[in-house]
Amino acid sequence: MHKTYSLRNARVPTQSQLQNPPPPPATTKGKFFGGKGGLAFNFRKNYAGAMGPQLARKLAQLVKIEKNVLRAMEIASMERRQAAQQLSLWGLENDDDVSDITDKLGVLIYEMSELDDQFIDRYDQYRLTLKSIRDIENSIQGSRDRKEKIDDKIAYLKYKDPNNIQKIEILEQELVRAEAESLVAEAQLSNITRSKMKAAFSYQFDSMIEHSEKVALIAGYGKALLELLDDSPVTPGETRPAYDGYEASKQIIIDAEHALNEWTLDTAQVRPNLSIREYQEETDSSDEDLDNRRINNQTVQENEWIDDEDDDSRIIEQDDDDQEVQNVANNIEQSL
Amino acid sequence: MHKTYSLRNARVPTQSQLQNPPPPPATTKGKFFGGKGGLAFNFRKNYAGAMGPQLARKLAQLVKIEKNVLRAMEIASMERRQAAQQLSLWGLENDDDVSDITDKLGVLIYEMSELDDQFIDRYDQYRLTLKSIRDIENSIQGSRDRKEKIDDKIAYLKYKDPNNIQKIEILEQELVRAEAESLVAEAQLSNITRSKMKAAFSYQFDSMIEHSEKVALIAGYGKALLELLDDSPVTPGETRPAYDGYEASKQIIIDAEHALNEWTLDTAQVRPNLSIREYQEETDSSDEDLDNRRINNQTVQENEWIDDEDDDSRIIEQDDDDQEVQNVANNIEQSL
């Protein structure tokens, strides 16, 4: 039942996808040289983790694919920056109003690509955290292998030379030690995988929220800029009234800059609307000035969002967990 | 004064940029093979419009750069889809809770890359509208050249053979006709540039708003999913309590799907905050339940946003303007 919403099964199109036919696919899609991201992209993806231990192979591949994502986003952001400059250059040859507005649109689009850049830097932090899970997986493979090897040795000796009790005893003591080590290793893996995964995705989602809300803000100011463009048709020979929007367009850019500087994660406007019982029960309705839709079940989330803001520090703090598990490991080994 | 906020001048860092030092730049940035987007990207950019008429050269380049943007975004979206699948695959080998949550996170990230794809298709519509401005610029160069040529011919004749009044007269009549044609052409250029530019960017900004608000929504649901992950550390040998979040995680995906289906441009949460006087004067405060910040100056914008939604049809309707200018052109030519 819960597998209906899974990536591991096929997806059926939704009603809304059937009702609203999408725009035609982009004419540039996959038709040209370099369509699949090129040699480097494929090489990275296909040979990732191929030489490493089995346990870390899948995650090593994921880390490499995320690097491809980063590279592609980076190129997109770079090209978008150039597009902004070219737009401004093109406008320069046109009338005053087109010139001013394209220049200001260029400023906004340039700002978007700066945001893309910031997002890329943060996405890389997420990737590096995944990488540290991969490293743990790598190192734990060793302890699993060692235990297995001793197991095999004992079985072999018991079959081949069952009277050599002394040697079997030594090996069995070794096995107990290996099992203790393995127990600790598995606990470390379980703890670190979970905490790092939570930190990595929390961080990624926070930066996504920041990036996309800021882009939406800029797009809104862009639309305000377009309102300044006088697009009423003129008849041949008629001159267009002189453009007087310099102050207004500049003010829009200042407003946009101000809004971007003011933005924080707690003032984020887009909020998920959860229908799970647990969240609803905990609701307190102290903040009366929230939207109706948010009062239902969002108030609880509010605090969580603010907490999540300092993920940066959390990524670093998780090393304490390592320490803790290490202490337990020492205790066990002393008691044996 | 108004040039302070221009792409054509250098920008100084803002106070907030100085105060909040950014995270370290992504380690993948520009260090590897294919860093600049590759051969095809550069070729497209550098030779765009090089053979076409002078007037359309800048815009032809912009159109090509936008194609590069599209290509890069497409690769990013494709890679992100693979990352989602790989994440789900990696989770499969882990414990129940990690397995379920990575799978569901994969579904959300896959959905984001589907949104990217939709956005790419729409971005291409914007690019095609720019292309049609370029085509007008291309075709108008001809009428400018013709007028100049006749001008030159008359000047040459007047100097070389000033007594050949008959021929000069014919040429001068030709010049009048060429001037009329040029007048119409310039009016066409002015009208079409403005209306198409407005339509193209309006459409682009609308799809940006849709794309980024939806991504922010999904990221919010992703954070809710992460809450289901039990990251309290276990000691070695201790077993983690059984995972019972299947229903909750499925519900989150259903909620996310529902929220995405419900989203429309009029329910967009992120709104620009304009401080321009004109907008403030027109404000009517009939909608009392809006946020305080929005009451100031956003109510007027409200209607505009809804109007802008059918930009698709506007892009097509603009051909009527062409028709109008054409009629005027006919009238002028008949009257001469």
Interface residues (C-beta under 8 A of the other chain):
Chain A: M1 H2 T4 Y5 S6 L7 R8 T14 S16 P22 P23 P24 P25 A26 T27 T28 K29 G30 F32 F33 G34 G35 K36 G37 G38 L39 A40 F41 K45 K58 L59 Q61 L62 I65 E66 K67 N68 V69 L70 R71 A72 M73 E74 I75 A76 M78 E79 R80 Q82 A83 A84 Q85 Q86 L87 S88 L89 W90 L92 E93 N94 D95 D97 V98 D100 T102 D103 K104 L105 G106 V107 Y110 Q118 I120 D121 R122 Y123 D124 Q125 L128 A180 L183 V184 E186 A187 S190 N191 T193 R194 S195 M197 K198 F201 S202 Q204 F205 D206 M208 I209 H211 S212 E213 V215 A216 L217 A219 G220 Y221 G222 K223 A224 L226 E227 L229 D230 D231 P233 V234 T235 P236 G237 E238 R240 Y246 E247 A248 S249 K250 Q251 I252 I253 I254 D255 A256 E257 A259 N261 A268 Q269 V270 R271 P272 N273 L274 S275 I276 E278 D289 D291 N292 Q301 E304 W305 D308 D312 D321 E324 V325 V328 A329 I332
Chain B: M1 H2 T4 Y5 S6 L7 R8 T14 Q15 S16 P22 P23 P24 P25 A26 T27 T28 K29 G30 F32 F33 G34 G35 K36 G37 G38 L39 A40 F41 K45 K58 L59 Q61 L62 I65 E66 K67 N68 V69 L70 R71 A72 M73 E74 I75 A76 M78 E79 R80 Q82 A83 A84 Q85 Q86 L87 S88 L89 W90 L92 E93 N94 D95 D97 V98 D100 T102 D103 K104 L105 G106 V107 Y110 Q118 I120 D121 R122 Y123 D124 Q125 L128 A180 L183 V184 E186 A187 S190 N191 T193 R194 S195 M197 K198 F201 S202 Q204 F205 D206 M208 I209 H211 S212 E213 V215 A216 L217 A219 G220 Y221 G222 K223 A224 L226 E227 L229 D230 D231 P233 V234 T235 P236 G237 E238 R240 Y246 E247 A248 S249 K250 Q251 I252 I253 I254 D255 A256 E257 A259 N261 A268 Q269 V270 R271 P272 N273 L274 S275 I276 E278 D289 D291 N292 Q301 E304 W305 D308 D312 D321 E324 V325 V328 A329 I332
